[in-house]
Amino acid sequence: MIGPSNSYWNGKHILVTGGASFIGSHLVDSLVAMGSRVTVIDNLSSGTLENLRDSLAKIRFLKMDLEYCALPEIVNAFRDNEIVFHLAATHGGRGYIDSHPADVASNFSIDHHVFEASSEAGVEQVVFASSACVYPPKLQSKVGSDYLLRESDADITDLSKPLSSDLEYGWAKLMGEVQLKSFIKQYGIKGSSVRFVTAYGPRENETHAIIALIYKAFEKMNPFVIWGDGNQERDFTYVSDLVTGSMLAAEKIEDGSAINLGTGRRSSLIDIARMIFDIMDFHPPVKFDLSKPVGVLSRALDISEAQRVLGWEPAVSLKAGLRQTVEWYLATHKTNGGVLERLLVERTP
Ligand SMILES: NC(=O)c1ccc[n+]([C@@H]2O[C@H](COP(=O)([O-])OP(=O)(O)OC[C@H]3O[C@@H](n4cnc5c(N)ncnc54)[C@H](O)[C@@H]3O)[C@@H](O)[C@H]2O)c1
């Protein structure tokens, strides 16, 4: 397996939109460690400066709203950067995207502003944080399926073919990819779209499944409520693997191609809950809430393109990643004395 190259990143001027986020802040830490000169733009709607604690003194941070700010102001902020990692988005776990369709639709304009500003500011390359939600839900509708989603299942290179995505969030990500490709075609900027599958790790919030399970165990929820029947399957991928994959995509893809970043393995939510119960030594009775949104039933990515084109492999096992995530959660959170349902659907307390 190949990692990001120090000589490529050292001294480069990099802008990270949404850099105060869960994934964005880990990316910023890695870029800073490689000697990049990093600027972060974030409106702190779900990201926090606390996430950037390790790097804040070494970066330029601009609090700016990429949906509402005037374009010339955004262009000015983007100037003198060679690469933009675009992670800013209105986004959250299933409970959030299901209940905030209009908010999520703001990503159509955020993405357009970012691509337009990148192009006008003379940025060389944009890496867009896309999602496995771009794929057709009908390919992900059977529990126990062994189908791995391929890049060609959401083909942005041939717009005469039918497309189908997961909720407004998936459509916005897919159209973000189409928009980026259009700027590449018309203005010659370079770029790629990295299709992250279900991420987890330190700094993620409780709207996402794994952190929600850890939170409920931390609050000793009894009976322990799992959304859906627990059989829904996801390709849970540790955050540091998404960071290395994104950096390699910047190094190796210029033509706007989309590339899957996942593990290619699926786990059911009930199995993840059991692993968390073991790590936290908490074994409550479990109750299933079928009224809650669960999304598609079975999702995992084919990562052969990422292996071939990037030389990338996910390096963190589920067991090790879950343990690190639980350790972070225990070290950084205080009990509320019970589970606040609001925390499971809203990104800020
Ligand atoms: N977490 C996952 O499982 C996952 C999976 C697929 C894709 N993604 C994508 O990865 C990126 C990072 O997601 P994340 O899970 O780390 O956290 P996140 O969704 O909280 O990150 C979004 C960041 O963008 C910022 N932001 C939102 N609107 C903004 C605006 N108008 N102007 C400026 N900044 C704004 C937020 O404050 C936050 O820091 C997002 O684009 C998300 O869609 C995440």
The ligand as a Gaussian input file, in Angstrom:
#p B3LYP/6-31G(d) Opt

LIG

0 1
 N      -19.481000      11.321000       7.765000
 C      -19.765000      10.518000       6.757000
 O      -20.107000       9.352000       6.961000
 C      -19.690000      11.014000       5.336000
 C      -19.967000      10.113000       4.301000
 C      -19.936000      10.573000       2.991000
 C      -19.598000      11.883000       2.724000
 N      -19.344000      12.756000       3.744000
 C      -19.020000      14.144000       3.405000
 O      -17.787000      14.488000       4.007000
 C      -17.777000      15.881000       4.335000
 C      -17.428000      16.046000       5.794000
 O      -18.451000      15.466000       6.576000
 P      -18.296000      15.184000       8.125000
 O      -19.074000      13.959000       8.427000
 O      -16.889000      15.279000       8.499000
 O      -18.962000      16.372000       8.908000
 P      -19.953000      17.565000       8.600000
 O      -21.085000      17.179000       7.783000
 O      -20.297000      18.148000       9.882000
 O      -19.015000      18.542000       7.752000
 C      -19.474000      19.638000       7.072000
 C      -18.638000      20.863000       7.471000
 O      -19.045000      21.928000       6.614000
 C      -19.288000      23.086000       7.407000
 N      -20.307000      23.856000       6.683000
 C      -21.610000      23.515000       6.485000
 N      -22.238000      24.460000       5.755000
 C      -21.300000      25.411000       5.463000
 C      -21.339000      26.643000       4.744000
 N      -22.482000      27.095000       4.198000
 N      -20.208000      27.381000       4.660000
 C      -19.044000      26.937000       5.242000
 N      -18.949000      25.777000       5.932000
 C      -20.067000      25.027000       6.043000
 C      -19.758000      22.559000       8.756000
 O      -19.596000      23.484000       9.813000
 C      -18.863000      21.320000       8.914000
 O      -17.632000      21.673000       9.500000
 C      -19.164000      16.415000       3.966000
 O      -19.101000      16.985000       2.682000
 C      -20.013000      15.159000       3.939000
 O      -21.132000      15.326000       3.093000
 C      -19.373000      12.341000       5.031000

